[in-house]
Amino acid sequence: MIWAYFYVMKNEPEQVHEVAPNHAQYWRQTHASERGGPFSDRSGGLIIFESSNEETAAETVADDPFQRAELLAHWRLKAWEPVPSRSNLRTLLAHR
């Protein structure tokens, strides 16, 4: 399954700046993250990742250094069903 992890940071820029490298390294090391990054105003971010079920997805999110450092004001984890683009759809249909 594909998951969307949306989060909003607390207004603690010094702590966020200190933890951000660990957060980025964590998501690189999970090898589950497909896409992700901060919002342009650095108020939070969005990570799209794969996990077999909601329980393991929640465990992955719980281990995020931003979560462990209690730097998030709000966050959501939702199963996501992306709609393929037309070019990707043609490729998918050609392989059936």
Secondary structure, DSSP 8 states (H G I E B T S, - for coil): -EEEEEEEE-S-HHHHHHHHHHHHHHHHHHS-EEEEEE-TTSSEEEEEEE-SSHHHHHHHHHTSHHHHTT-EEEEEEEEE-----HHHHHHHHHT-
